[in-house]
Amino acid sequence: MDAMTRGLLAEGHEVKLLTLATHKHPWQPEDVDPSYREKTGVEAVHIDTAINKVDALANVLTGDSYNISRFHAPAFERLLIRTMQRQVFDVVIFESLFTAPYLPLVRQYCDGALILRAHNVEHRIWELLASETERPSKRIYLNHLADRLKSYEVNALRDFDAVLAISEDDKKHFTSLGCTSPILTLPFGLDVTEMPTASPGPVEHVFHIGAMDWHPNIQGVTWFLDHVWPAVLKELPEAQLKLAGRKFEEVERFNRKNTTVLGEVEHAWDVMTEPGIMVIPLLSGSGMRIKAIEAMSAGRPVVSTSIGMEGIHGEHGTHFFIADDANSFAQRIIDLHTNPSLSTALGTNARALVEASFTNERLVGACIDHISRIFDL
């Protein structure tokens, strides 16, 4: 969302930014550059998205999607109304499906183009989580959430004037769901000026970055530690693994042999620019992994499942490695550890791919030009 905002500002557009803050993602204005706050006029409303068992049960009975309803807040509606009464907007971009409940209200006050920026095919995440869940009662409930979310997502896709998909794979899914609005692809991009100096070369450790309050990350890291890491240590007993991200330190089962739990780090770039191999062991999910683009921009070799690299159209073996079973995943890590020229080549090619295909200026500029033509702006 920040990349999108910065891209719009860089293209010379006037931007007004409204945001929902949660306990997981609080609004801390002191951490935001003052010029950014001034240019965007950013305003935030805090909402409580913590799981409430009573509300969850009520949604089961009413048929509403609990995933979505948690993000509706009257205070944010009031902020929207006040903003639209004061300013006229050519385009309103709704970041993620979870902002869709505000679409009817915005439609009442704004005659500009209303566009959904879809970060994922949201219901797919829950379908995959359900399929990987062994406990019957939990699997039934996750399937229920997935069904409700799918129904909501299908209807929402039809209500927006256009959809910005984050990958070609997601665009195909939206089309298959019956979306008849224009669908454009806008991947995540990095500002060239903010890219770190690339550091391709031999590797000294393995690392993972991801928040442990997101179920697909917990699932993937658990699989990696149970099935992949032991196979790596069997061949490379001195290999080291670093785990970074929010809530890691709260999960005791992540404390394994030759593993250092860094927890939440102040600057992710500090981890990404060290001489390590990034692993993305996702078994469920949708959209695009921003951390993969960031690691590749730093010249780090990446080993991932197919799901982890969705939307990143490089070549396996040239820009990254894809491995969907534990033995293959482990072998790729071993190969990179024992072959410095291979890790150097993969990192060099990864950086080149990001520079050619994932710069924010090029992506956002081209997308806005397309939107301007569609809606005659």
Secondary structure, 3 states (H helix, E strand, C coil): CHHHHHHHHHCCCCCCCEEEECCCCCCCHHHCCHHHHHHHCCEEEECCCCCCHHHHHHHHHHCCCHHHHCCCCHHHHHHHHHHHHHCCCCEEEEECHHHHHHHHHHHHHCCCEEEEEECCCHHHHHHHHHHCCCCHHHHHHHHHHHHHHHHHHHHHHHHCCEEEECCHHHHHHHHHCCCCCCEEECCCCECHHHCCCCCCCCCCEEEEECCCCCHHHHHHHHHHHHHHHHHHHHHCCCCCEEEECCCHHHCHHHCCCCEEEEECCCCHHHHHCCCEEEEECCCCCCCCCHHHHHHHHCCCCEEECCHHHCCCCCCECCCEEECCCHHHHHHHHHHHHHCHHHHHHHHHHHHHHHHHHCEHHHHHHHHHHHHHHHCCC
